[in-house]
């Protein structure tokens, strides 16, 4: 069932889908699927759709395949999310874990493979020095981790370019401080939404936070461009 659907989704390769389109595609197989369920699976780190500049979720065909696998493991094998997450984490790390639901597991080739970026790998791929990575961590621009994500790689690449222009991580501490103030502002705006205390309220708060971040980036970028053009 999964591999047949995966072949169908292959026709849509490269076309990104919104939440409504994903529901349309998966609801015939999973009638109980809702937007809040999709957001919850994202909150749990089981699927990571891309985002538009306005903060809207966009799912690739591999995201849809991954969701189909997760939902199938829940429905047909009664597996808890903790077990599913552990299985997918091993797959993402390039391992070959035993399928927890028994035989008949869909091939790992339909799943998006997330690279494991160790300190050595992220430094090499960014063209950075270990010293720059350490400075970025000490300045609060990157987390102190042993393995990183692709967005951390993008930040380190940007820091390499800035360093070539004479801008060091320590010069960007004010940006970190400003971001923390913006987080406080966003959290204040989300207080009424979070009062519900349920999963739907949390999912809505997460979506709204992303939307606010997108709007703030537009305002911030315009302010900087205006100031530079004076």
Secondary structure as UniProt FT lines:
FT   HELIX           2..10
FT   TURN            11..14
FT   HELIX           19..26
FT   TURN            27..29
FT   TURN            31..32
FT   HELIX           35..43
FT   TURN            44..45
FT   STRAND          50..51
FT   TURN            53..54
FT   STRAND          57..59
FT   HELIX           61..77
FT   HELIX           81..92
FT   TURN            93..94
FT   TURN            100..101
FT   HELIX           108..110
FT   STRAND          117..118
FT   HELIX           119..126
FT   HELIX           130..138
FT   TURN            139..140
FT   STRAND          147..148
FT   HELIX           150..164
FT   TURN            165..166
FT   HELIX           169..172
FT   HELIX           173..194
FT   TURN            195..196
FT   HELIX           199..228
//
